Amino acid sequence: MGQLTDLLNLAHDRAAQLKLPYEGALTPAEAHAVLQLAPGSRIVDVRTRAELDWVGRIPGAIEIEWNSWPGSQPNQHFLAQLKQQADPEALLMFICRSGARSHAAASAAAAAGHTASYNVLEGFEGDKDVNGHRGKIGGWRHAGLPWAQS
């Protein structure tokens, strides 16, 4: 089998083991590899505008807030905005700060008919370290993957 097939099978197996309601779960490095190998695949960054502006962006990502800033209110238009910006047949990989909001977004997208929905484990910033800081344990940025300061 090819590298893309292997990555997607691994992600699917993780989702099955964890009983996730979407197609699969990928590490940041795996998600980046899928972007390179699967034409038309997209990262959907569901962090707030403030996070994107203050922490950094993934070049080429679709940016749709799961929760709005300020106030962390749910984005009632998330699925409509996703429908406007993403091909319903595209392989979509959802990412947030640490993987929780992207899990919810991937779940909602899958329930709405985006069958090729994946969550990016660890998120953009990863888990907190012993001092409560992010960016040192896991995550897109820590893996050295492409990102840009706003």
Disulfide bonds with the S-S distance in Angstrom:
none
